[in-house]
Amino acid sequence: MSLVWLASLGVLAVVVAVLTPYVFRTESTWQAAAWLVMLVGTVAFIAVLVRAERLIGRLGRQADSDASEG
């Protein structure tokens, strides 16, 4: 599943890299690259937040199950 996730992110990055200059109507490739970096950074940050939320939820459920056993 991780490989599918990474492959889909790679395809998404290529699509965004190709479409970014047209979407933002930039004249420079560097401007397009800057927009792309900001977009990828935002998506990565959101992914980290989702992962952290799931981890915290899992740890909370484990703590609840440990407390009910004892």
TITI-774466 format. One record per atom (N, C-alpha, C): x, y, z; atom name; residue number from 1. Coordinates in Angstrom, 2 decimals, padded with zeros to 5 digits. Each point is the difference from the previous one (the first is absolute). Layout:
<nodes>
@xx->X | yy->Y | zz->Z | atom->CA | seq->NUM
...
</nodes>
This chain:
<nodes>
@xx->000.83 | yy->-001.20 | zz->000.00 | atom->N | seq->1
@xx->-000.83 | yy->001.20 | zz->000.00 | atom->CA | seq->1
@xx->000.87 | yy->001.26 | zz->000.00 | atom->C | seq->1
@xx->001.13 | yy->-000.08 | zz->000.68 | atom->N | seq->2
@xx->000.89 | yy->001.17 | zz->000.04 | atom->CA | seq->2
@xx->000.54 | yy->000.32 | zz->-001.39 | atom->C | seq->2
@xx->000.30 | yy->-001.04 | zz->-000.78 | atom->N | seq->3
@xx->000.51 | yy->000.24 | zz->-001.34 | atom->CA | seq->3
@xx->-001.05 | yy->000.64 | zz->-000.89 | atom->C | seq->3
@xx->-001.25 | yy->-000.40 | zz->000.17 | atom->N | seq->4
@xx->-001.09 | yy->000.62 | zz->-000.76 | atom->CA | seq->4
@xx->-000.12 | yy->001.47 | zz->000.38 | atom->C | seq->4
@xx->000.10 | yy->000.27 | zz->001.28 | atom->N | seq->5
@xx->-000.08 | yy->001.38 | zz->000.49 | atom->CA | seq->5
@xx->001.13 | yy->000.84 | zz->-000.58 | atom->C | seq->5
@xx->001.21 | yy->-000.53 | zz->000.02 | atom->N | seq->6
@xx->001.15 | yy->000.74 | zz->-000.53 | atom->CA | seq->6
@xx->-000.11 | yy->000.20 | zz->-001.51 | atom->C | seq->6
@xx->-000.47 | yy->-001.02 | zz->-000.70 | atom->N | seq->7
@xx->-000.16 | yy->000.13 | zz->-001.45 | atom->CA | seq->7
@xx->-001.05 | yy->001.04 | zz->-000.34 | atom->C | seq->7
@xx->-001.10 | yy->000.02 | zz->000.74 | atom->N | seq->8
@xx->-001.04 | yy->001.00 | zz->-000.27 | atom->CA | seq->8
@xx->000.50 | yy->001.40 | zz->000.32 | atom->C | seq->8
@xx->000.81 | yy->000.15 | zz->001.03 | atom->N | seq->9
@xx->000.57 | yy->001.31 | zz->000.30 | atom->CA | seq->9
@xx->000.96 | yy->000.44 | zz->-001.11 | atom->C | seq->9
@xx->000.75 | yy->-000.95 | zz->-000.55 | atom->N | seq->10
@xx->000.90 | yy->000.33 | zz->-001.10 | atom->CA | seq->10
@xx->-000.75 | yy->000.45 | zz->-001.23 | atom->C | seq->10
@xx->-001.08 | yy->-000.70 | zz->-000.33 | atom->N | seq->11
@xx->-000.81 | yy->000.38 | zz->-001.15 | atom->CA | seq->11
@xx->-000.62 | yy->001.37 | zz->000.24 | atom->C | seq->11
@xx->-000.51 | yy->000.22 | zz->001.20 | atom->N | seq->12
@xx->-000.59 | yy->001.30 | zz->000.33 | atom->CA | seq->12
@xx->001.03 | yy->001.11 | zz->-000.12 | atom->C | seq->12
@xx->001.21 | yy->-000.24 | zz->000.46 | atom->N | seq->13
@xx->001.05 | yy->001.02 | zz->-000.09 | atom->CA | seq->13
@xx->000.32 | yy->000.34 | zz->-001.45 | atom->C | seq->13
@xx->000.05 | yy->-001.00 | zz->-000.85 | atom->N | seq->14
@xx->000.28 | yy->000.26 | zz->-001.41 | atom->CA | seq->14
@xx->-001.14 | yy->000.80 | zz->-000.64 | atom->C | seq->14
@xx->-001.22 | yy->-000.39 | zz->000.29 | atom->N | seq->15
@xx->-001.16 | yy->000.71 | zz->-000.56 | atom->CA | seq->15
@xx->-000.01 | yy->001.45 | zz->000.47 | atom->C | seq->15
@xx->000.25 | yy->000.22 | zz->001.27 | atom->N | seq->16
@xx->000.01 | yy->001.36 | zz->000.53 | atom->CA | seq->16
@xx->001.15 | yy->000.79 | zz->-000.59 | atom->C | seq->16
@xx->001.16 | yy->-000.64 | zz->-000.17 | atom->N | seq->17
@xx->001.16 | yy->000.70 | zz->-000.59 | atom->CA | seq->17
@xx->-000.30 | yy->000.44 | zz->-001.42 | atom->C | seq->17
@xx->-000.74 | yy->-000.81 | zz->-000.74 | atom->N | seq->18
@xx->-000.32 | yy->000.35 | zz->-001.38 | atom->CA | seq->18
@xx->-001.07 | yy->001.08 | zz->-000.06 | atom->C | seq->18
@xx->-001.00 | yy->-000.07 | zz->000.87 | atom->N | seq->19
@xx->-001.14 | yy->000.91 | zz->-000.07 | atom->CA | seq->19
@xx->000.19 | yy->001.32 | zz->000.75 | atom->C | seq->19
@xx->000.94 | yy->000.05 | zz->000.94 | atom->N | seq->20
@xx->000.16 | yy->001.20 | zz->000.82 | atom->CA | seq->20
@xx->000.23 | yy->001.28 | zz->-000.80 | atom->C | seq->20
@xx->000.88 | yy->000.02 | zz->-001.00 | atom->N | seq->21
@xx->000.19 | yy->001.26 | zz->-000.74 | atom->CA | seq->21
@xx->-001.27 | yy->000.47 | zz->-000.70 | atom->C | seq->21
@xx->-000.83 | yy->-000.93 | zz->-000.44 | atom->N | seq->22
@xx->-001.23 | yy->000.37 | zz->-000.69 | atom->CA | seq->22
@xx->-001.06 | yy->000.48 | zz->000.97 | atom->C | seq->22
@xx->-000.07 | yy->-000.64 | zz->001.16 | atom->N | seq->23
@xx->-001.02 | yy->000.37 | zz->000.99 | atom->CA | seq->23
@xx->000.30 | yy->001.37 | zz->000.58 | atom->C | seq->23
@xx->001.24 | yy->000.25 | zz->000.37 | atom->N | seq->24
@xx->000.36 | yy->001.27 | zz->000.63 | atom->CA | seq->24
@xx->000.43 | yy->001.05 | zz->-001.01 | atom->C | seq->24
@xx->000.05 | yy->-000.34 | zz->-001.28 | atom->N | seq->25
@xx->000.37 | yy->000.90 | zz->-001.08 | atom->CA | seq->25
@xx->001.32 | yy->000.71 | zz->000.28 | atom->C | seq->25
@xx->000.97 | yy->-000.78 | zz->000.40 | atom->N | seq->26
@xx->001.31 | yy->000.56 | zz->000.30 | atom->CA | seq->26
@xx->000.83 | yy->000.04 | zz->-001.27 | atom->C | seq->26
@xx->000.90 | yy->000.96 | zz->-000.06 | atom->N | seq->27
@xx->000.88 | yy->000.13 | zz->-001.16 | atom->CA | seq->27
@xx->001.31 | yy->-000.75 | zz->000.22 | atom->C | seq->27
@xx->000.33 | yy->-000.22 | zz->001.23 | atom->N | seq->28
@xx->001.28 | yy->-000.60 | zz->000.32 | atom->CA | seq->28
@xx->-000.18 | yy->-001.42 | zz->000.52 | atom->C | seq->28
@xx->000.90 | yy->-000.87 | zz->-000.38 | atom->N | seq->29
@xx->-000.01 | yy->-001.36 | zz->000.53 | atom->CA | seq->29
@xx->000.31 | yy->000.01 | zz->001.49 | atom->C | seq->29
@xx->000.83 | yy->000.96 | zz->000.43 | atom->N | seq->30
@xx->000.34 | yy->000.09 | zz->001.41 | atom->CA | seq->30
@xx->-001.21 | yy->000.38 | zz->000.83 | atom->C | seq->30
@xx->-000.86 | yy->000.86 | zz->-000.51 | atom->N | seq->31
@xx->-001.23 | yy->000.33 | zz->000.73 | atom->CA | seq->31
@xx->-000.89 | yy->-001.23 | zz->000.11 | atom->C | seq->31
@xx->-000.08 | yy->-000.75 | zz->-001.07 | atom->N | seq->32
@xx->-000.80 | yy->-001.23 | zz->000.03 | atom->CA | seq->32
@xx->000.59 | yy->-000.99 | zz->001.00 | atom->C | seq->32
@xx->001.31 | yy->-000.09 | zz->000.04 | atom->N | seq->33
@xx->000.65 | yy->-000.91 | zz->000.95 | atom->CA | seq->33
@xx->-000.26 | yy->000.45 | zz->001.44 | atom->C | seq->33
@xx->000.00 | yy->001.30 | zz->000.22 | atom->N | seq->34
@xx->-000.27 | yy->000.51 | zz->001.35 | atom->CA | seq->34
@xx->-001.44 | yy->-000.33 | zz->000.42 | atom->C | seq->34
@xx->-000.94 | yy->000.17 | zz->-000.90 | atom->N | seq->35
@xx->-001.39 | yy->-000.37 | zz->000.31 | atom->CA | seq->35
@xx->-000.10 | yy->-001.48 | zz->000.27 | atom->C | seq->35
@xx->000.70 | yy->-000.80 | zz->-000.79 | atom->N | seq->36
@xx->-000.03 | yy->-001.44 | zz->000.18 | atom->CA | seq->36
@xx->000.57 | yy->-000.41 | zz->001.36 | atom->C | seq->36
@xx->001.10 | yy->000.62 | zz->000.38 | atom->N | seq->37
@xx->000.61 | yy->-000.30 | zz->001.30 | atom->CA | seq->37
@xx->-000.95 | yy->000.36 | zz->001.13 | atom->C | seq->37
@xx->-000.66 | yy->001.14 | zz->-000.11 | atom->N | seq->38
@xx->-000.95 | yy->000.40 | zz->001.04 | atom->CA | seq->38
@xx->-001.18 | yy->-000.97 | zz->000.06 | atom->C | seq->38
@xx->-000.47 | yy->-000.44 | zz->-001.16 | atom->N | seq->39
@xx->-001.12 | yy->-000.93 | zz->-000.04 | atom->CA | seq->39
@xx->000.40 | yy->-001.35 | zz->000.59 | atom->C | seq->39
@xx->001.15 | yy->-000.51 | zz->-000.37 | atom->N | seq->40
@xx->000.46 | yy->-001.28 | zz->000.53 | atom->CA | seq->40
@xx->000.25 | yy->000.10 | zz->001.50 | atom->C | seq->40
@xx->000.56 | yy->001.11 | zz->000.45 | atom->N | seq->41
@xx->000.21 | yy->000.18 | zz->001.44 | atom->CA | seq->41
@xx->-001.30 | yy->000.02 | zz->000.77 | atom->C | seq->41
@xx->-001.02 | yy->000.64 | zz->-000.55 | atom->N | seq->42
@xx->-001.30 | yy->000.05 | zz->000.66 | atom->CA | seq->42
@xx->-000.62 | yy->-001.39 | zz->000.07 | atom->C | seq->42
@xx->000.04 | yy->-000.73 | zz->-001.10 | atom->N | seq->43
@xx->-000.56 | yy->-001.35 | zz->-000.01 | atom->CA | seq->43
@xx->000.76 | yy->-000.92 | zz->000.96 | atom->C | seq->43
@xx->001.31 | yy->000.12 | zz->000.03 | atom->N | seq->44
@xx->000.79 | yy->-000.82 | zz->000.92 | atom->CA | seq->44
@xx->-000.32 | yy->000.34 | zz->001.45 | atom->C | seq->44
@xx->-000.18 | yy->001.27 | zz->000.30 | atom->N | seq->45
@xx->-000.33 | yy->000.41 | zz->001.36 | atom->CA | seq->45
@xx->-001.36 | yy->-000.55 | zz->000.41 | atom->C | seq->45
@xx->-000.97 | yy->000.04 | zz->-000.90 | atom->N | seq->46
@xx->-001.32 | yy->-000.54 | zz->000.31 | atom->CA | seq->46
@xx->000.09 | yy->-001.51 | zz->000.21 | atom->C | seq->46
@xx->000.80 | yy->-000.68 | zz->-000.81 | atom->N | seq->47
@xx->000.18 | yy->-001.44 | zz->000.16 | atom->CA | seq->47
@xx->000.63 | yy->-000.33 | zz->001.35 | atom->C | seq->47
@xx->000.96 | yy->000.80 | zz->000.42 | atom->N | seq->48
@xx->000.63 | yy->-000.22 | zz->001.31 | atom->CA | seq->48
@xx->-001.02 | yy->000.22 | zz->001.12 | atom->C | seq->48
@xx->-000.83 | yy->001.01 | zz->-000.13 | atom->N | seq->49
@xx->-001.02 | yy->000.25 | zz->001.02 | atom->CA | seq->49
@xx->-001.00 | yy->-001.16 | zz->000.09 | atom->C | seq->49
@xx->-000.42 | yy->-000.50 | zz->-001.14 | atom->N | seq->50
@xx->-000.94 | yy->-001.14 | zz->-000.01 | atom->CA | seq->50
@xx->000.65 | yy->-001.22 | zz->000.64 | atom->C | seq->50
@xx->001.25 | yy->-000.25 | zz->-000.37 | atom->N | seq->51
@xx->000.71 | yy->-001.15 | zz->000.57 | atom->CA | seq->51
@xx->000.16 | yy->000.15 | zz->001.52 | atom->C | seq->51
@xx->000.33 | yy->001.20 | zz->000.45 | atom->N | seq->52
@xx->000.15 | yy->000.23 | zz->001.44 | atom->CA | seq->52
@xx->-001.33 | yy->-000.18 | zz->000.72 | atom->C | seq->52
@xx->-001.08 | yy->000.47 | zz->-000.61 | atom->N | seq->53
@xx->-001.32 | yy->-000.16 | zz->000.62 | atom->CA | seq->53
@xx->-000.36 | yy->-001.48 | zz->000.13 | atom->C | seq->53
@xx->000.28 | yy->-000.79 | zz->-001.03 | atom->N | seq->54
@xx->-000.28 | yy->-001.43 | zz->000.07 | atom->CA | seq->54
@xx->000.85 | yy->-000.68 | zz->001.07 | atom->C | seq->54
@xx->001.27 | yy->000.37 | zz->000.08 | atom->N | seq->55
@xx->000.89 | yy->-000.58 | zz->001.01 | atom->CA | seq->55
@xx->-000.47 | yy->000.35 | zz->001.40 | atom->C | seq->55
@xx->-000.38 | yy->001.23 | zz->000.22 | atom->N | seq->56
@xx->-000.49 | yy->000.42 | zz->001.32 | atom->CA | seq->56
@xx->-001.28 | yy->-000.76 | zz->000.34 | atom->C | seq->56
@xx->-000.89 | yy->-000.15 | zz->-000.96 | atom->N | seq->57
@xx->-001.23 | yy->-000.76 | zz->000.23 | atom->CA | seq->57
@xx->000.28 | yy->-001.44 | zz->000.35 | atom->C | seq->57
@xx->000.95 | yy->-000.62 | zz->-000.72 | atom->N | seq->58
@xx->000.37 | yy->-001.39 | zz->000.28 | atom->CA | seq->58
@xx->000.59 | yy->-000.14 | zz->001.39 | atom->C | seq->58
@xx->000.88 | yy->000.94 | zz->000.38 | atom->N | seq->59
@xx->000.60 | yy->-000.05 | zz->001.33 | atom->CA | seq->59
@xx->-001.05 | yy->000.20 | zz->001.08 | atom->C | seq->59
@xx->-000.97 | yy->000.86 | zz->-000.26 | atom->N | seq->60
@xx->-001.09 | yy->000.22 | zz->000.97 | atom->CA | seq->60
@xx->-000.85 | yy->-001.24 | zz->000.17 | atom->C | seq->60
@xx->-000.29 | yy->-000.70 | zz->-001.10 | atom->N | seq->61
@xx->-000.79 | yy->-001.23 | zz->000.10 | atom->CA | seq->61
@xx->000.78 | yy->-001.08 | zz->000.75 | atom->C | seq->61
@xx->001.31 | yy->-000.08 | zz->-000.22 | atom->N | seq->62
@xx->000.81 | yy->-000.99 | zz->000.71 | atom->CA | seq->62
@xx->000.03 | yy->000.32 | zz->001.49 | atom->C | seq->62
@xx->000.11 | yy->001.27 | zz->000.33 | atom->N | seq->63
@xx->000.02 | yy->000.38 | zz->001.42 | atom->CA | seq->63
@xx->-001.34 | yy->-000.32 | zz->000.66 | atom->C | seq->63
@xx->-001.11 | yy->000.20 | zz->-000.72 | atom->N | seq->64
@xx->-001.31 | yy->-000.32 | zz->000.56 | atom->CA | seq->64
@xx->-000.15 | yy->-001.50 | zz->000.20 | atom->C | seq->64
@xx->000.47 | yy->-000.79 | zz->-000.95 | atom->N | seq->65
@xx->-000.12 | yy->-001.46 | zz->000.13 | atom->CA | seq->65
@xx->000.90 | yy->-000.52 | zz->001.10 | atom->C | seq->65
@xx->001.17 | yy->000.60 | zz->000.18 | atom->N | seq->66
@xx->000.90 | yy->-000.40 | zz->001.09 | atom->CA | seq->66
@xx->-000.61 | yy->000.35 | zz->001.35 | atom->C | seq->66
@xx->-000.66 | yy->001.14 | zz->000.09 | atom->N | seq->67
@xx->-000.59 | yy->000.43 | zz->001.27 | atom->CA | seq->67
@xx->-001.20 | yy->-000.88 | zz->000.36 | atom->C | seq->67
@xx->-000.76 | yy->-000.46 | zz->-000.98 | atom->N | seq->68
@xx->-001.16 | yy->-000.83 | zz->000.28 | atom->CA | seq->68
@xx->000.39 | yy->-001.42 | zz->000.39 | atom->C | seq->68
@xx->001.18 | yy->-000.47 | zz->-000.44 | atom->N | seq->69
@xx->000.46 | yy->-001.34 | zz->000.35 | atom->CA | seq->69
@xx->000.48 | yy->-000.06 | zz->001.44 | atom->C | seq->69
@xx->000.56 | yy->001.08 | zz->000.48 | atom->N | seq->70
@xx->000.66 | yy->-000.01 | zz->001.30 | atom->CA | seq->70
@xx->-000.88 | yy->000.24 | zz->001.11 | atom->C | seq->70
</nodes>
